[in-house]
Amino acid sequence: MLAALASIDTWIFDLDNTLYPASCDLFGLIDQRMTDYVARVTGLDHDAAYAQQKRYFHEHGTTLSGMMADHGVDPHDFLADVHAIEMDVLREDRLLIDAIARLPGRKLVFTNGDEPYARRVLARLGLSESFEAIHDIHAMAYQPKPHADAYASMLANLRVTPETALFAEDMARNLRPAKALGLTTLWVDNGSEQVGVHDGEGFIDYRTADLGHWLESILEEK
């Protein structure tokens, strides 16, 4: 293990665009269904619904949170609808599977999605048995990353000590609250981030374009 990470005993991973490449564009399928859902509920045309969906994402953290706040939608209905997609674009990455298995300590998933969807993704990726627990949007009481309450609920519910935990995430903005709480942060910079980010901002400890190769590299370090 890389000496600087020898104290890490809990490895926390975001799900979408982190445990699989953003180039798969699985979230693009979900994005389309979210636009359709927003259009049905609001009566907006497709373009206006898409714009509203993105406003909700930027202002509330997720489209779901905005729809709950403004339209009182049932989160279970919303999530079941937008996650009703095929997952043919996902493939197993043996390097990643093996590297996660070799990590010392606990392995957890921390996602703004819900657990049923997360388990479908993990099964498709060959990671069904790789993680001890999933902290999802329901467990966050619908306060998604990057809201501080999302991290507080994850740390409390999963009994995580921040100083000995690492969090890997493709959305750099979601790393800032983790770093503030004392977690080591890894930005999976694979093209999914929608705004410019600079390592010098101080909340990114490590950066990689390929999670599997990065994990393999730290496991081989002396």
N, C-alpha and C positions, 0 to 999 in steps of 0.2 A: 504494500500500500504506500502511496505517496505520503511522505512523512508529515506534510502539512495537514493531511486529512486523517491521520492515525487515530484521532480522538472521536471521529464520527461513528456513532453507533445506531443512527436512525437515518434512513435514506428515503426522502419524500419526493414523489414524482407527480407532476401534473399529468393529465391523460392526453388530450387532443393536441396534436402537432408536437408532442414531446416524446411519447413512447412510440410514435410512428412519424415518418417524415411529413412535413407540411406539403410536400410535392404530391402526396397521395390525394390531396384536396377532398378528404372525407367531409371536412367541415363545410365545404362548398355545397354539398347535398343538404346538410342541415340548414345552412344559410337560406337556401331556396325555400325550404319548408317553413322557416320562420317568417320570411317575407309573405308567403301565402297566408300564414296564420294571422299576421298583423293585418293584412288586407281584409280578411274575412271579419275580424272583430271590429275594425275601425271603419270599414267601408271605403277606405282609400284605394286609389288605383295602384297598380304594381309599383311604379316608380316612387310615388309618395310613400307607400308602405315600406319600401326598402330604405328610403331616407329616414323615416321614423324609427325603423328598426335599428339603424346605426346610431341615431341620437340616443336611443335607450341604452345601447351598449356603452357608449362613451359617458353618459351621465349617470347610469345606474350600475354599471359593471356587467350586466347581462340584459338581453332583450326581455327575458322573463321578468326580471325585477321591475322594469319599466311598465310592462303590461299588467303586472299585479298592482302596481301603484296607481296607474291611470284607468285601468279597465277591470280590475278585480278578477282577472282570469284565474282559473284553478291551475296551480302549478303542475299537478299530476297530469291533467288533460293536455296542457301545453307540451310538457316534456315527452309524453307518450306520442304525441302527434309529430313533433319535429325530429324525434329520434327514430321514426319508422322508415328507415333507410336500409338499403343493401350495403354490405361491407366488402364487396368483391375487390375493392381497390387496396385493401390491407393485405400485407404479407408478413410471414414470420421472419424475424431477423435473428438468426441463430447466435450471432456475435452478441447482440443485446441480451438475449435470453440467458446465455451462459454468463455474461458479465454480471447481470443482476443477481443471478444465483450465487455468484462468488463473493458478493459484497458482504462484509461482516455486519451482523446486527439486524435490525428490523427494516422492512421495506413496506412503504405505505403509498397510497394514491390519494391525492388531494385535488378534486376536480369540481368545476362549476356545473358539470353535468350531474345526472343522477346515477345511482348505483346499478340499476338494471342495464342501462346503456353502457356504463363502464365495463360491466362484466361481459357484455357482448363483444366489446372492443378487445378486451384482454384475451378472451377465448380465441378470437380470430388471429391475434398476435402470438399465440402460444404462451401467454403469460398468466393463465388462469390460476396457477399454483404459486406464483411468484411473490404475491403480496399478502401481508397479514390482514390489512383492513383498507377500506375505502371511505374517505370522508367526503361526502357529496353535498349537493346544494340543499337537500332536506336537512342534513345534519348541521348545516350552517344557518338554519332558520331563515333561508332565502336571502341572506346577506352575503353576496358572492365576493370572491377575490376581485378587486384589491381592498375591499372593506376590512378594517381592522378586526371586526367581530368574527369574520371568517377564520382568521388565523388563530384568534383566541379560542374559538370553539374547537378547532382542530387540535391545538396543543393540549387543551384540557381533556377533551373526549378520548384522545389517543395516548394521553400521558407521555407527551414528548418533552424532552429537555432541550430548549432551543440551542444552547451552547454546544451540544454534541449532535446536532442534526444538520443535514444538508437538504436544500430544496432545489429541485430542477424544474424549470418552467420555460416555455417558449415565449410568453408575453413578459417582456422585461418590466413593465409597470407593476406586475404582480410580485416581483422580487423585492421591491422597495419596502413594503411592510414586513416581509420576512426578515430582511436584513436589520430593520429597526428593532426587531424582537430578539436578535442575536443569532439567527440561523446563518449558516454558510450558504451562499447562493451560487447557482449555476444557471447561466442563461443559455438555453438551447437556441442559438441564433440561426434558424434554418429558413428564414424568409417569411414567417408568419406575422412578425411584429409589424404594426401598421404605422409606427412613428419612429423618427430617428432616435437612437440611443447611443450614448457614449460611455465606454467603460469607466472613464474618469468621473462619472457621476457618483461613484462611491458605494453603490449598493450591489454591484455585480462583482463577485469574487473570482468566478471562473466563467469562461465562455467557450462554446463549442458549436460546430455546425452538425455534429454527428454524435449522438449520445452514446451509442454502443462503443465507438472507437475511443471516446473520452474515458469511459468507464474502464475499458481494457487497458488504456494507457496508465491510469492511476493505480490499477491493480498490479501492474508490472514494475512500477517504480519502487526503488529501494530507499 
